[in-house]
Amino acid sequence: MKYILLIVSLFAFHLTNSQSCSHTFSGEIHDFHNGASIEGATIYIQELNKYAISDKNGKFRFKNLCEGSVTVTVAHIGCETISLEITIQEDLFKIINLEHHFEALNEVKIEGHSGIKKTKTSQETVIKAETLEKYSASNLGDALKEISGVSSINTGNSIVKPVINGLHSSRIITLSNNVVLQDQEWGIEHAPNVDINSAGNVSVIKGSGALAYGGYALGGVIVLNPRNPSKTDSLYGQTITSAQTNGRGTNISSTLTKTYESGWYVSGQASAKRYGDFKAANYYLTNTGLDSKSFSFNTGFNSFEKGFNAYYSFVNNNIGILASSHIGNIEDLVNAINSNEPTVEEDFSYGIDSPRQDVTHQIAKASFYKRFKGIGKLNLQYDYQNNKRFEFDKRVGDDKNKASIDLTLQTHTVSSNLKIDKHDNKAFEVGFNAEYQNNFANPDTGIRRLIPDYDKYSFGAFITSEWTLNDKTLFDAALRYDFVNIDSKKFYQTSRWEERGYDADFSDIIINDLGTQLLTNPNFKYNTISASTGLTHQFNANNSILVNYSLSNRIPNPSELFSDGLHHSAARIELGDLRIKQEQSNRFSASYAYQTEFLKLNLEGFYNSINDFIYIEPTGVEQTIRGSFPVWEYQQTNAMLTGLDLSLNLTLNEHVHFANTTSYTKGRDLTQRRDLIDIPALKTINTISYNNKAWKNFNAELKSEWVFKQNEYPNNNFETYVATTDSYVLVDISTPPPAYHLLHFSTDVTLPTSKNTNLNVGLNISNLFNTSYREYLNRLRYFADDLGRNIMIQLKFNY
Amino acid sequence: MKSLKYLSLLFISILTLTACSSDEDPEIVNEEELITTVTAVYTPVGGGDVVTLQYKDLDGEGANAPVITVSGSFQTNTTYEGNVTFLNETTDPADNITLEILEEGDEHQLFYLTTGSLNSVTYSDDSSDLDSNGFPIGLKSIFTTTGAASGTLTIILRHEPNKDAANVSSGDITNAGGSTDASVTFSIVVE
């Protein structure tokens, strides 16, 4: 508004005063983006009830106006209507700028509004706040399973990592308030360090098409958007609290936001969760408690032209790991697999003992944007992340309470992009990011480092383009280049160094020979290119398609390069390889959508061909003092993944809805002609729901979740000698558990408490029949059943 | 525009500041609780040759295979008193893990398993081999030979076993549970 007034004063002609009603008010209406004239805008003087319409040059004119103040309203289709206070003392000419780009406007007012997608030709699904709120007491990984084609890989029930179309960990980018999470995402037992309650909505983009965030997301990108501040004078908030039977715990989360019409906003959010031992259908899962705390603070200023955002978030999770999963050797693993119940079963307790993990993640971010007339919008951002990870194992003596893993990962990122949106039918975005990361592994643990100390320097630059070919067809293309340098200092045991053959290939990186150990300096540089292109076409009101091709390259992560040692909970020796190269994915995808008033159908297919796919597989057996262990080595092969995700919504009548999501993924190792490990099994979810707005917005929903047995898996079973029985036994680590079917029920009503506030009361029962089952993608499936019935009451107070 | 200039200046300074990290070498870690060496010494009651069984794996989880030595054969019709020690020899001087096991006796127990024609190995009733709850720790054992025999002896150290489960205190590992800290096997001859 100030800007417009400024223009007014700049362009105002100062003519001689006259007292009569003979003044002229004229001007031109321009598009802010490209300065072009806008034809057909309505200019209305309220006090005089006079209209004018701008001509093809954007010009308008009012004659015979008297002196005085008037309110002028300028409106045009596709633009935000603006009002101006004008004082007429003489003839007046002014240029009025309209904000012509609706979508760009929405982006400013309410960044990441639910329903606005981040990408145009990628397979993207948005989970709205309402759905996320149901998972307030749970975690991100569980909420994302609402999306067809998204599953999870778990370590127990609190460490849940999203899997998109069969890929996870470092093949997925997680973005929290526009910050790419750097939280040691390579490990399967490292869940994303975000609080689901801090997000307003979440988008999942399948595949690597969203190149602005990085070129290595072979699986996909998860985008958590904060709640949108509105541009009104308002104070509002929400408190969600719940209590549940399983884990005998509670959850509370509150947000409070103050917004101003001027565009300023300030918002705070805090959550806390506390659970004791969870329960499977028939027994307690000893030491599976959870203590989680988080808070975030968000403030800034938004206007059409410029704005800034400052954000801080803190997330701490202290998670107990199932006691019976702590094993010492293969014999313990055999005992665990062959016994149907966990080896440790105790009464319920809130205690969280070793093994456990205690992870704190902090993000500080500052960003700024400015719009330039006739060019577009420039963003600048700096963010800092600190990830502090402790893992506690069962230890003896003086080391009893000492962490086994103590890592500090710090990341600084500077990024900038320019969105050029002055053209009506095309848009471009160019950008870069520069990142410095440092990992420090504290030697005081008294245990050899799992991940070495390293410095990582990355630089990336990208350009994306979007072309509206006609009102039914949109085409986009994007290109990205990345440079990464990993400079690490790692100790190798001399025996391992020689066994790996590194003495022949890497003798030049040894910086200190300490006898039984060598200090080395692996310093690797990688250059990668990624690209994406796609097309969307709307055939008619009901039918549309989307096709996309993405090329992406992912460099090996620290565990793929540097792992070297016993992984206790898996009872295997894991070995990385310094020779591992980047992997490359070519992903083709196509979607078909059909939409009528009663039926919404979305069918998504993909084929992902991955060269030099990095994976881990057993290669032999080594003797240690604890007994013999299988050795698993990171290797590379050519692989392919393909699959089909269906989602269907049917409106049966005003009150009754039916929904289905079904997904099937297949993964093959093309070189060895066998199936890939850890590919999610065929899953189908059917939901029938009843809603009646007249009965306090009553909802009831019955959900059936059917997970088939995974019959496509590699056979990595092996035989081992068991001293206690003096015999050789088969260690069946491969066979997936049987199919299972779960029923879930939920219901809620919304009770108005005052004009602007309401209370939503909900009841959720998951695993209604207390079915005992195990899930293929839960790494603790050898040791115990998955969760039994849970009854939860949730109160949601909106104010 | 001015704020833009300051902001970019800020970014550049942060980048240069953080880019100059210290270039010091990381500290070496020698595994603290690592057991590298298990030694079982069997002394015949009333004199004779001591039999020493030793399992040594100095690089722990490293690639080198362990070195297993048996000093000689056991004599027939003899009672041997056994004593097991655990060492971490990666540190200098070597760390005697046996002391930690004794100190936390209620969380540890050794088990002896024999195969072939060997007689079984039983716990010594020496009171120094009992934990604070009166359950055996198992560092001390008795091996009584009769006729000629051969087979393997496996010594297993369990952490946090269920000491009051059925038969565990008499040395039966079946119901012991817990996790295995060491499991070493020796080929033995009685002649």
Interface residues (C-beta under 8 A of the other chain):
Chain A: H326 I327 G328 N329 E331 D332 T343 V344 F368 K370 L378 L380 Y382 K394 R395 V396 G397 D399 H412 V414 A434 Y436 N438 A441 P443 T445 G446 I447 R448 R449 P452 D453 D455 Y457 K489 F491 Q493 T494 S495 R496 E498 E499 R500 I511 N512 L514 T516 Q517 L519 G565 L566 I573 E622 Q623 T624 I625 R626 G627 A723 T724 D726
Chain B: S3 L4 L7 S8 L10 F11 I14 L15 T18 A19 S21 D25 P26 E27 I28 V29 N30 E31 E32 E33 I35 T36 V38 Y55 D57 L58 D59 G60 E61 G62 A63 N64 A65 P66 T90 E100 I101 E103 E104 E107 H108 F111 L113 T115 T152 T154 I156 R158 H159 E160 I173 T174 G177 G178 S179 T180 D181 A182 S183 V184 T185
